[in-house]
Amino acid sequence: YREGFLWKRGRDNGQFLSRKFVLSEREGALKYFNKQDARDPKALMKIETLNATFQPAKIGNPCGLQITYLKDNSTRNIFVYHSDAKVQSHNSVWKNVYPVSE
């Protein structure tokens, strides 16, 4: 179980906002929440359908990731970054649980 905050790009306006992410080995899922104290996740991404790739140019941040996953048999993308490159590259959920493509 890991929990932390990433900056996530909004679908409609493209603005990055801080969102809580939870990685649950027990559930085999990565979840994110719109509010810090929310009980229900905005999205639940099953690890077996998740792919994360570094996309600094697309996101406009050297720590940018594009996370692709399946939801209701369609492919979805979210774009995130962490403001501390050391956290994202050395201690992140991506390398601990799922291989990241570069």
C-alpha angles and dihedrals in degrees: 000000000000130000132185148126129273132176108250126194114236117239097225107034103020092231117143115235131179112258132181114241125194125193113200119190090187091057094034089229147116113217133185131199130207092215130037093234097039116131097202123055122239088220136011115200118192110224093226090062097039127104124178124195131179108248108170095155095048093047098037094234129095089229095050122141131187111209115199121191142156123257122174090345094305130104116248130187132203126184121215143161139182118226091225111066091199091060093049097044103037110023104025131128089239098067095035095055112011129028113250120220117222 
